[in-house]
Amino acid sequence: MKLGAALLLATALGCASTPTRARSPAAGSTATPAAVSGGSNALDDLMRSDLADDHAFPWSATRPLTWDDFQGTPPTEGSEGAKTSYTLYYAWKCRGESFEFRAIAGFRPRESWVKAVVLNDGTQRRTVLGHEQTHFDLAEVHARRIRRAFAALTHPCGQPDGELSALAQRLAQEEKAEQRRYDAETNHGLIAVKQAAWSLQTRRRLAASK
C-alpha cells in the first residue's frame, strides 16, 4: 500500500489571506507529499494525527466558530482586529488500484486571535466573527472541491505522487485567490451588502456540495 500526504496552510490575517504553503507532516516544509506505509486505517489515522498536532478541529455544519475558539495572543501593533488560522489537510492511499482520498479544512485555535477592541464592541463582535466564519466556510468549499477533483481522476494510483500533489497545490492556489477576492470585494467585511452576499453564496455552495 502507498499512502501520500501533505497539508496546505492558508491563514486569514484579520481579513486578508496570506500565501499558501505545503509541507509533509514528517519532513517540515516541502511541496512534496510524504509516502509511508500503513494498515487499513493509516489514512484516517494520519489525518487525525495532523489535526491533533496542530490542536485543530475540522469544519462542521453543526459547529460554527465562536470567539472562544480564538485562543492565540493578539499582537500589540497592526490594524487587524482578528486572525483566523486554518489548514487544508489532504492525504491519499493506494492499495493496488484502489484509491482513497481525504481533504479536510481544519481550524487552528492556538494560531487564531481576536483583539479586545473587537470583543468590546457589540457590532464588531458580531460582524467580524461572521466575516471570519465565511473565510473558514470558503476553505471547506474548496476542501470539497479538492475531494471531487480527486474522485474524478482516472487511474490515480498509476500517477506519481508529484503529479497528485501538483493537482492539490493548483486547487489550493485557486482557494487562496478566492479568499483574496472575498476580502477585496467586501473590503474585509466592511461593505455590509457585499459581505451578506458572499456569506449567503458560500452557505449555498456548501448546501449544494459534499
PyMOL commands that set and color helices and strands:
alter all, ss='L'
color gray80, all
select helices_A, chain A and resi 42-53+67-69+109-111+116-119+122-151+156-158+161-186+192-207
alter helices_A, ss='H'
color red, helices_A
select strands_A, chain A and resi 2-13+16-17+21-24+28-29+34-36+57-58+82-95+98-107+113-114
alter strands_A, ss='S'
color yellow, strands_A
deselect
rebuild
show_as cartoon
